[in-house]
């Protein structure tokens, strides 16, 4: 008998907007059966329109000939756009790259117009965003853009263009589907915590996602903190970031709004606790009390509780209610700027323009999108933003001339507690298009943070050494009787030299390390007190930095010689890359002990498998594709650093230029290779890894994930397995293609140089 699927239009209590509830025939539930229950907003508050759209969706659900992505165009001829987006949006490939849409809303100026692209990277708290404030001249107390904090602030790419004319801003948002996924993850994690935890811990799990990116407390507010414990290390004076936040600032939550938020959040937490209690009772009735179980059996029981709770109507209704509440937050900007929305009313982007004299109101509006002040919790859209671009007549207060600079602030390295500290693909892509790469680190740390050293290594492996500059912040915190003047600078630089001499020279090559050291001797900057509007003492270094940013573009050298390599050596470095990747993940999965990579909790491994099974983005602490890309980058860089010969008789500078070009060209291709090998081709296997539940599921899932890596990242050995041959051929194809193209460029350049000489001689 054919399954009949129906859709029903309904409203959540107290809401004007209508939504539709149905079982999607192409999505499976936790029992691996088609027909996962789904709720989607209809984008209308009109009852007649809502019922009409639901009837259209019912027609589509009754016609299985249209149940494929290939049939979308045909269905679009028959049904309303909202219906098409609701049905096919659930099965379309996910994408988190909103940059093309920002380009459409607010295009970036080009290099031909004299603009220099500067990409800032660094660990959380190093001072990246504070340096941006100095370079664009925003006041740390009265303007507070971009937002800063003592820990993790930048959770999406923020681009600021120093551009004469009016102020303009373009923001892009995660899709409704992605927002619902994030809410589901938060609620699900809170339910697991609610099985054994108190209200405070459940609330924290719901509102403060462990990745510290999707923070529901920014959107919903927090519980009453009147009984919060006193911190003996709190400052007596208010924090500057909040001290100037006046009560008439529209981004500040009023007392009435705060009380409403407390009631709302407490209601969500109570429902979570009730769901956990209900399904704990169900599981205990079948398997006995949790308290009497072994650790392994408790893990399996929690997994079952989570599964049954996630499949319940209670869970679906709670997620739907929270998502409805999130929709209302966009209303805060309904009269400020202009929204671009989907057919169902979910904002895709937002655009704002303002005259130069309206700078204050312009920057205040941006607080809704990028703020983090606790006074605004409950009004901030920050967690829903996936990119922000701002341009206008910004200039540093200490600048002597107009600057044409595009500052691209990236998420802090290791922002998601990523144990590998590998750069995300999005950041690596920016490195390739940058004119200058600024690595920011605190002088207090002196490059001792593992992620900072890895970033330095990534820049070198990608062939961008001549773009790199390092800025040490917090120089005012470096104290010592013998640390004065040049001695202080030498002391801080020594930490950088240590990383280069030991880590870089060992992992890449001594030649690459020497080249980097020569570069940074003249491209390292030392600043302090840049959190102050007038950075006392930092003026000369900031001036020097700005001069380099304005003028700096990598020199263009003509290729005059090409290196020659051994294919056998390539096989050895790829073997090493595969072994490093597999060792790392065997440690993370708990397959084999490793001193550096400890096993991740079962919830984390389960969340990873879901993200890859459902093709979500890389916004997670575990990123296998980034890990594989980094391992291959390191291996290929080492290979390219060791040619067995050269054409012609190039100088050392020309050799270095050739190697840097080749590394850049090859590493551009590696993200696609890693994505294809670990996301696209094995996606059915990721679904199989995600499926297990209950007793033994944790072990089964870890083994299945290891099986994916064994199949798609095999370690080359003497057996000559076909999977190994395919892997080797794929990497070799990328490397050898770029080598052949570079050789062709060299020969073409030689012909172009010699042709005029021949003509002149013949004349």
C-alpha positions in Angstrom: 0.0 0.0 0.0 1.4 3.4 -1.0 2.1 5.8 1.9 -0.1 8.9 1.9 1.5 12.1 2.9 -0.5 15.1 4.0 0.3 18.7 5.0 -1.5 20.8 7.6 -1.4 24.6 8.0 -1.3 25.7 11.6 -0.2 28.4 14.0 1.9 28.2 17.1 0.0 29.6 20.1 0.4 33.3 20.4 1.9 33.7 16.9 0.4 35.4 13.8 2.6 33.7 11.2 1.4 30.4 9.8 3.4 27.3 9.3 2.9 24.0 7.6 3.5 20.5 9.1 4.0 17.4 7.0 6.0 14.2 6.7 8.6 14.6 4.0 8.7 11.5 1.7 12.4 11.9 0.9 13.7 12.3 4.4 14.0 9.4 6.8 13.2 9.4 10.4 15.3 7.8 13.2 13.8 4.4 12.3 15.2 4.7 8.8 11.7 5.0 7.3 10.7 7.7 4.8 8.5 10.5 6.1 10.4 12.5 8.7 8.0 15.0 10.3 8.8 18.6 9.2 7.6 22.0 10.1 8.3 25.0 7.8 7.2 28.6 8.0 4.8 29.7 5.2 5.8 33.4 5.3 2.3 34.7 5.7 -0.1 35.7 8.5 -3.1 35.4 6.2 -5.2 32.3 7.0 -6.7 31.9 3.5 -3.2 32.1 1.9 -1.8 29.6 4.3 -4.6 27.1 3.6 -4.1 27.5 -0.1 -0.4 26.9 0.1 -1.0 23.8 2.3 -3.4 22.5 -0.4 -0.8 23.0 -3.1 1.8 21.1 -1.0 -0.7 18.3 -0.6 -1.0 18.1 -4.4 2.8 17.8 -4.6 2.9 15.2 -1.9 0.4 13.1 -3.8 2.5 13.2 -7.0 5.6 11.0 -6.5 6.7 11.7 -10.0 7.8 15.1 -8.8 9.8 13.8 -5.8 13.3 14.5 -7.0 15.5 17.5 -7.4 15.4 17.0 -11.2 11.7 17.5 -11.2 11.9 20.9 -9.4 11.7 22.9 -12.7 8.6 21.0 -13.7 7.0 21.4 -10.3 7.7 25.2 -10.4 5.3 25.5 -13.3 2.5 24.1 -11.2 2.9 25.4 -7.7 3.6 28.6 -5.8 7.3 29.5 -5.1 6.8 29.0 -1.3 5.7 25.4 -1.9 8.7 24.7 -4.1 11.1 26.1 -1.5 9.5 24.2 1.3 9.5 20.8 -0.4 12.8 20.9 -2.4 14.7 23.0 0.2 14.7 20.0 2.4 16.7 17.9 -0.1 18.8 20.4 -1.9 22.6 20.3 -1.3 23.5 22.6 1.7 25.9 25.5 1.2 27.2 27.9 3.8 29.0 30.2 1.4 27.0 33.4 1.3 29.8 35.5 -0.1 28.4 35.6 -3.7 25.2 37.0 -2.3 27.1 39.7 -0.4 28.9 40.5 -3.6 25.5 41.0 -5.3 24.3 43.3 -2.5 27.5 45.3 -2.1 30.4 44.5 -4.5 33.9 44.9 -3.2 36.1 47.5 -5.0 38.9 45.9 -7.1 42.7 46.0 -7.0 42.6 47.9 -10.3 41.0 50.8 -8.3 44.0 50.8 -6.0 42.6 48.8 -3.1 44.7 46.4 -1.1 43.1 43.3 0.5 44.3 42.6 4.0 43.4 39.3 5.7 43.7 39.2 9.5 44.2 35.9 11.2 45.0 35.1 14.8 43.9 33.2 17.9 40.9 34.4 20.0 41.8 37.3 22.2 45.0 38.2 20.3 43.5 41.6 19.3 42.6 41.2 15.6 39.3 43.0 15.9 40.8 45.7 18.2 43.5 46.3 15.5 40.7 46.7 12.9 39.1 49.4 15.1 42.4 51.3 15.1 42.8 51.0 11.3 39.3 52.3 10.6 39.2 54.9 13.5 36.1 53.8 15.4 35.8 54.8 19.1 36.1 51.9 21.5 33.5 53.4 23.9 31.0 55.4 21.9 31.0 53.4 18.6 32.2 49.9 19.5 32.5 48.6 16.0 33.4 45.9 15.4 32.5 44.3 18.7 35.4 42.9 20.8 35.7 40.9 24.0 38.4 39.3 26.1 37.7 35.9 24.5 35.9 34.8 21.3 34.2 37.5 19.3 34.4 37.2 15.5 32.3 34.2 14.5 31.8 35.1 10.9 33.9 36.9 8.3 33.7 40.7 8.7 34.9 42.9 5.8 35.5 46.6 6.2 36.3 48.8 3.2 37.9 52.2 3.7 36.1 53.9 0.9 35.2 57.6 0.3 31.4 58.3 -0.1 28.5 57.1 1.9 28.3 54.4 4.5 27.0 51.0 3.3 26.5 47.7 5.0 25.5 44.3 3.7 24.8 41.3 6.0 23.9 37.8 5.0 22.1 35.2 7.2 22.1 31.5 7.6 19.1 29.9 6.0 15.9 29.0 7.9 16.9 25.3 7.4 20.3 25.9 8.9 18.9 27.9 11.8 16.5 25.1 12.6 19.3 22.6 12.5 21.3 24.7 15.0 18.3 25.1 17.3 17.7 21.3 17.1 21.4 20.7 18.1 21.0 23.1 21.1 17.7 21.6 22.3 19.0 18.0 21.8 22.2 18.6 23.7 20.1 20.3 26.5 17.8 17.3 26.7 20.8 14.9 27.2 22.1 17.2 29.9 18.6 17.4 31.5 18.6 13.7 32.2 21.0 14.2 35.1 21.6 17.9 35.5 20.0 20.9 37.2 18.2 23.9 35.7 21.4 26.0 35.6 23.4 23.4 33.5 20.5 22.7 31.2 20.0 26.4 30.6 23.7 26.8 29.8 23.6 23.9 27.4 20.6 25.4 25.6 21.9 29.0 25.4 25.6 28.7 25.3 26.5 26.2 22.5 29.9 24.5 23.2 31.3 25.8 19.9 30.7 29.3 21.2 29.3 30.3 17.8 25.5 29.8 17.8 24.7 31.4 21.1 21.0 31.3 21.7 21.4 33.7 24.7 22.2 36.5 22.2 18.8 35.9 20.6 16.6 34.9 23.5 18.2 36.5 26.5 19.2 34.6 29.7 17.7 33.6 33.0 17.7 36.0 35.9 21.2 36.4 37.3 20.2 38.0 40.6 21.4 35.0 42.5 24.6 34.6 40.5 27.8 33.9 42.4 30.1 36.8 43.1 33.3 36.8 41.1 36.2 37.9 43.4 38.2 38.9 40.3 35.5 41.2 38.8 36.6 44.8 38.3 35.0 47.4 40.6 34.4 49.6 37.6 32.1 48.8 34.7 33.6 47.3 31.6 34.2 50.0 29.0 32.3 48.0 26.3 29.1 48.4 28.3 29.7 51.5 30.3 28.5 53.8 27.6 25.5 51.7 26.6 22.8 54.2 27.4 19.2 53.2 28.2 17.9 55.0 25.1 20.0 52.8 22.8 17.5 50.8 20.9 19.8 47.7 21.0 19.6 47.6 24.8 17.1 45.3 26.4 14.7 47.2 28.7 13.7 45.8 32.1 10.3 44.8 30.8 11.9 43.0 27.8 14.3 41.3 30.1 11.6 40.0 32.4 9.7 38.7 29.3 12.9 36.9 28.1 13.4 35.3 31.5 9.9 33.9 31.5 10.3 32.7 27.9 13.7 31.0 28.5 12.5 29.4 31.7 9.5 28.0 29.8 11.8 26.4 27.2 14.0 24.9 29.9 11.0 23.5 31.8 9.8 21.9 28.6 13.2 20.4 27.9 13.4 19.0 31.4 9.9 17.5 31.0 10.9 15.9 27.7 14.0 14.4 29.2 12.0 13.1 32.2 9.4 11.5 29.9 11.8 9.6 27.7 14.1 8.7 30.6 11.1 6.9 32.1 10.5 5.1 28.8 14.1 3.9 28.5 14.3 2.9 32.1 11.1 0.9 31.8 12.8 -1.1 29.1 16.4 -1.3 30.4 16.4 -0.6 34.1 17.5 2.5 36.2 20.3 4.6 34.7 22.0 4.8 38.1 22.5 1.0 38.1 24.0 0.9 34.6 27.7 0.7 33.7 29.3 3.7 32.0 28.9 2.1 28.6 25.3 1.2 29.1 24.5 4.7 30.4 26.0 6.1 27.2 23.8 3.8 25.2 20.7 4.7 27.3 21.4 8.5 26.9 21.6 7.9 23.1 18.2 6.2 23.1 16.7 8.9 25.2 18.1 11.5 22.8 16.8 9.6 19.8 13.2 9.1 21.1 13.1 12.7 22.4 14.3 14.1 19.0 11.6 12.1 17.2 8.8 13.3 19.4 6.1 15.8 18.7 7.2 17.6 21.9 10.6 18.2 20.4 9.3 19.3 17.1 6.9 21.8 18.7 9.6 23.2 21.0 12.0 23.7 18.1 9.3 25.3 16.0 8.4 27.7 18.9 12.0 28.8 19.3 12.4 29.3 15.6 9.2 31.4 15.6 10.7 33.5 18.3 13.9 33.9 16.3 11.9 35.2 13.3 10.6 38.0 15.5 14.1 39.3 16.1 14.4 40.4 12.5 11.6 42.8 13.2 14.0 44.9 15.2 15.5 46.1 11.8 12.2 46.2 9.8 12.4 50.1 9.6 16.2 50.2 9.4 17.7 49.2 6.0 16.2 46.8 3.5 15.8 43.0 3.8 16.1 40.5 0.9 13.9 37.5 1.8 13.1 34.0 0.6 9.6 33.3 -0.7 8.7 32.1 2.8 9.8 35.3 4.4 13.1 34.2 5.9 15.8 37.0 5.5 18.7 36.1 3.2 20.4 39.5 3.4 20.1 43.0 4.7 21.4 46.3 3.1 21.8 49.7 4.8 23.1 53.0 3.4 23.7 56.2 5.3 25.2 59.6 4.7 28.5 60.5 6.2 26.9 62.7 8.8 24.7 59.8 9.9 27.7 57.7 11.0 26.5 57.3 14.6 23.1 55.9 13.7 24.7 53.7 11.0 27.1 52.1 13.5 24.3 51.7 16.1 22.3 49.7 13.6 25.2 47.3 13.1 25.1 46.4 16.8 22.1 44.3 16.2 24.1 42.2 13.7 27.5 42.0 15.3 27.2 43.1 18.9 27.9 40.9 22.0 27.1 43.2 24.9 25.2 41.4 27.7 22.9 44.5 27.9 21.5 43.5 24.5 21.1 39.8 25.0 17.6 39.0 23.6 17.9 41.5 20.7 21.1 40.4 18.9 20.9 38.7 15.5 24.7 38.0 15.7 24.3 34.1 15.8 22.2 34.2 12.6 24.7 36.3 10.6 27.1 34.4 8.4 28.9 37.4 6.9 29.0 41.2 7.2 30.5 43.7 4.8 30.8 47.4 5.7 32.3 50.3 3.7 32.5 54.0 4.1 34.8 57.0 4.8 36.6 55.3 7.7 40.1 56.3 8.5 42.5 55.9 11.4 42.6 59.0 13.7 46.3 59.0 13.4 46.4 58.4 9.6 48.0 61.1 7.5 46.4 60.2 4.1 43.4 58.5 2.6 43.8 54.7 2.7 42.2 52.3 0.1 42.2 49.1 2.2 39.8 46.2 2.5 40.2 44.6 5.9 39.0 41.0 6.1 38.7 39.9 9.7 38.4 36.1 10.1 37.2 33.8 12.9 39.7 33.2 15.6 41.9 30.2 15.1 40.7 27.4 17.3 37.5 29.3 17.9 35.5 26.0 18.0 38.0 24.3 20.4 39.3 22.5 17.4 42.1 20.3 18.7 43.9 20.2 15.4 44.0 24.0 14.9 43.9 23.6 11.1 42.8 26.7 9.2 39.2 26.3 7.8 38.8 26.2 4.0 37.1 29.5 4.0 40.1 31.2 5.6 42.5 29.4 3.3 40.6 30.7 0.3 41.0 34.3 1.6 44.8 33.8 1.9 45.0 33.1 -1.9 43.2 36.4 -2.8 44.9 38.6 -0.2 47.6 41.1 -0.9 48.7 41.2 2.7 48.2 38.5 5.4 48.4 39.9 9.0 49.0 37.3 11.6 48.1 38.8 15.0 49.4 37.4 18.2 49.7 38.7 21.8 53.2 39.6 22.9 52.2 38.1 26.2 52.0 34.7 24.5 55.1 35.1 22.2 53.8 32.6 19.6 53.4 29.9 22.2 49.8 29.2 21.1 49.8 26.0 19.0 47.2 27.5 16.6 49.3 30.5 15.9 52.3 28.4 14.8 50.0 26.2 12.7 48.7 29.4 10.9 52.3 30.5 10.2 53.0 27.1 8.8 49.9 27.1 6.6 50.8 30.5 5.1 54.2 29.1 4.2 52.8 25.8 2.8 50.4 27.8 0.6 53.2 29.8 -0.9 52.2 33.2 0.6 55.4 34.0 2.6 55.9 37.3 0.8 52.4 38.4 1.7 52.9 37.9 5.4 53.4 40.4 8.2 53.1 39.8 11.9 51.7 42.2 14.5 52.4 41.6 18.2 49.8 43.3 20.5 49.8 43.9 24.2 53.4 45.1 24.2 52.5 47.2 27.3 52.0 43.9 29.2 55.6 42.7 28.5 57.4 43.7 31.7 60.9 43.1 33.0 63.8 45.2 34.4 65.9 44.3 31.3 63.1 44.6 28.8 63.4 48.2 27.5 63.4 49.6 24.0 65.0 47.2 21.5 65.6 44.6 24.1 61.9 44.2 24.5 61.3 43.9 20.8 64.1 41.3 20.5 62.6 39.3 23.4 59.2 39.1 21.7 60.7 38.4 18.2 62.7 35.5 19.8 59.4 33.6 20.3 58.6 34.0 16.6 62.1 33.0 15.6 61.9 29.9 17.8 58.8 28.7 15.9 60.4 29.4 12.6 63.8 27.8 13.4 62.2 24.7 15.0 58.7 24.0 13.7 59.0 25.6 10.2 62.5 24.4 9.4 61.5 20.9 10.5 58.1 20.6 8.9 58.7 22.5 5.6 62.4 23.2 4.8 65.3 25.2 6.2 65.3 27.3 3.0 61.6 28.2 3.5 62.3 29.0 7.1 65.2 31.3 6.2 63.1 33.0 3.6 60.3 33.6 6.1 62.7 34.9 8.7 64.2 37.4 6.2 60.7 38.6 5.3 59.6 39.1 8.9 62.8 41.0 10.0 61.2 44.0 8.2 57.5 43.1 8.5 57.0 42.6 12.2 55.2 45.3 14.2 54.9 45.8 17.9 51.9 47.7 19.4 50.3 48.2 22.8 47.3 49.8 24.3 45.4 49.7 21.0 42.2 49.1 22.9 42.4 52.8 23.7 41.2 55.4 21.3 44.6 57.1 21.3 47.0 54.2 21.5 49.7 55.9 23.5 53.1 54.8 22.5 51.9 52.7 19.5 51.7 55.6 17.0 55.1 55.1 15.2 54.5 51.4 14.7 50.9 51.9 13.6 52.1 54.5 11.1 54.7 52.1 9.7 52.1 49.3 9.5 49.6 51.6 7.6 52.3 52.7 5.2 53.1 49.1 4.3 49.4 48.1 4.0 48.8 51.0 1.6 51.8 50.3 -0.6 52.2 46.5 -0.2 51.4 44.2 -3.1 53.5 41.1 -3.8 56.1 41.8 -6.5 55.4 40.2 -9.9 58.4 38.4 -11.2 58.6 36.8 -14.6 59.1 33.0 -14.4 62.5 32.2 -15.9 63.1 28.6 -14.9 61.1 25.5 -13.7 62.0 22.9 -11.1 62.1 19.2 -11.8 60.8 16.6 -9.4 60.8 12.8 -8.8 57.4 11.1 -8.9 58.7 8.5 -6.4 59.3 11.3 -3.9 55.7 12.5 -4.3 54.4 9.0 -3.4 56.5 9.1 -0.2 55.1 12.4 0.9 51.5 11.5 0.1 52.1 8.3 2.1 53.2 10.4 5.0 50.2 12.7 4.7 47.8 9.8 4.7 49.5 8.3 7.7 49.4 11.6 9.6 45.7 12.1 8.9 44.8 8.6 9.8 46.8 8.6 13.0 45.2 11.9 14.1 41.7 10.5 13.5 42.4 7.1 15.1 43.2 9.1 18.2 40.1 11.3 18.0 37.9 8.2 17.4 39.5 6.2 20.2 40.6 3.5 17.7 44.3 3.8 18.8 45.9 5.8 21.6 47.7 9.0 20.6 49.5 11.5 22.9 48.3 14.5 21.0 44.7 13.6 19.8 42.5 12.3 22.6 39.2 10.5 22.0 36.2 12.8 21.5 32.9 12.3 23.5 30.2 10.1 21.9 28.0 13.2 21.4 30.7 15.0 19.4 31.3 12.1 17.1 27.6 11.6 16.6 27.1 15.3 15.8 30.0 15.1 13.3 28.4 12.1 11.5 25.1 13.9 11.3 26.6 17.0 9.8 28.4 15.0 7.1 25.4 12.7 6.5 23.1 15.6 5.9 25.8 17.7 4.2 26.0 20.6 6.6 28.9 23.1 6.5 32.1 23.0 8.5 30.8 25.1 11.5 31.9 22.5 14.0 34.9 21.7 16.1 35.8 18.6 14.1 36.6 19.2 10.4 38.0 16.1 8.7 38.1 17.8 5.2 40.2 20.6 6.7 42.5 18.1 8.4 43.0 16.1 5.1 43.6 19.3 3.2 46.2 20.5 5.7 48.0 17.1 5.7 48.2 17.2 1.9 49.3 20.8 1.9 52.2 20.0 4.3 53.2 17.0 2.3 53.0 18.7 -1.1 54.8 21.8 0.2 57.7 19.6 1.5 57.8 17.9 -2.0 57.9 21.2 -3.9 60.6 22.5 -1.6 62.9 19.6 -2.8 63.4 19.7 -6.6 66.0 17.4 -8.1 67.0 19.9 -10.7 66.2 23.1 -12.6 65.9 24.2 -16.2 68.3 27.0 -17.0 70.4 28.8 -14.4 68.0 30.6 -12.1 69.2 32.8 -9.2 68.2 31.9 -5.6 65.5 34.5 -5.7 64.1 33.1 -8.9 64.0 29.6 -7.5 62.2 30.8 -4.4 59.6 32.6 -6.6 59.0 29.5 -8.7 58.5 27.3 -5.6 56.1 29.8 -4.0 54.1 30.1 -7.2 53.8 26.3 -7.5 52.8 25.9 -3.9 50.1 28.5 -4.3 48.7 27.0 -7.5 48.7 23.4 -6.1 47.2 24.3 -2.7 44.3 26.1 -4.4 43.1 22.7 -5.7 43.4 20.7 -2.5 40.2 21.9 -0.7 38.1 20.5 -3.6 40.1 17.3 -3.6 39.6 16.8 0.2 35.9 17.8 0.0 35.3 15.3 -2.8 37.1 12.5 -1.0 35.6 12.9 2.5 32.2 14.6 1.8 30.8 14.1 -1.6 31.8 10.6 -2.6 31.4 8.8 0.7 28.2 10.6 1.8 26.1 7.4 1.8 28.7 5.9 4.1 28.3 8.9 6.4 24.6 8.2 6.5 25.4 4.7 7.6 27.7 6.0 10.3 25.0 8.3 11.6 22.2 5.7 11.8 23.2 3.4 14.7 21.4 4.0 18.0 21.4 2.4 21.5 23.6 -0.3 22.8 26.9 -0.6 20.9 26.1 2.4 18.6 29.1 4.5 19.8 31.6 1.8 18.9 29.8 1.0 15.6 29.8 4.6 14.6 33.5 5.1 15.3 34.4 1.9 13.4 32.3 3.0 10.4 33.9 6.5 10.3 37.3 4.8 10.5 36.1 2.7 7.6 35.4 5.8 5.6 38.9 7.1 6.1 40.4 3.7 5.3 38.5 3.6 2.0 39.0 7.2 0.9 42.4 8.1 2.5 44.3 4.8 2.2 47.9 4.7 3.3 50.0 3.7 0.2 52.0 0.6 0.8 53.5 -2.3 -1.3 50.2 -4.0 -1.8 49.1 -1.9 -4.7 45.4 -1.8 -3.8 43.1 -0.1 -6.3 41.9 2.4 -3.7 45.5 3.4 -3.1 46.2 3.8 -6.8 43.1 6.0 -7.2 44.1 8.2 -4.3 47.7 8.5 -5.5 46.6 9.3 -9.1 44.2 12.0 -7.9 46.9 13.8 -5.9 49.5 13.3 -8.6 47.2 14.7 -11.2 46.7 17.9 -9.2 50.5 18.4 -8.7 51.7 17.4 -12.1 49.0 19.5 -13.9 50.2 22.6 -12.1 53.8 21.7 -12.8 53.1 21.3 -16.5 51.2 24.6 -16.6 54.1 26.4 -14.9 56.6 24.8 -17.3 54.5 26.1 -20.2 54.5 29.6 -18.7 58.2 29.6 -18.4 58.7 28.5 -22.0 56.1 31.0 -23.2 57.8 33.8 -21.3 61.2 32.8 -22.8 59.7 33.0 -26.3 58.1 36.4 -25.6 61.5 37.7 -24.5 63.4 36.3 -27.4 61.1 37.2 -30.2 61.7 41.0 -30.2 65.4 40.3 -30.1 65.1 38.1 -33.2 63.1 40.7 -35.0 65.6 43.4 -34.2 68.5 41.3 -35.4 66.6 40.4 -38.6 65.9 44.1 -39.2 
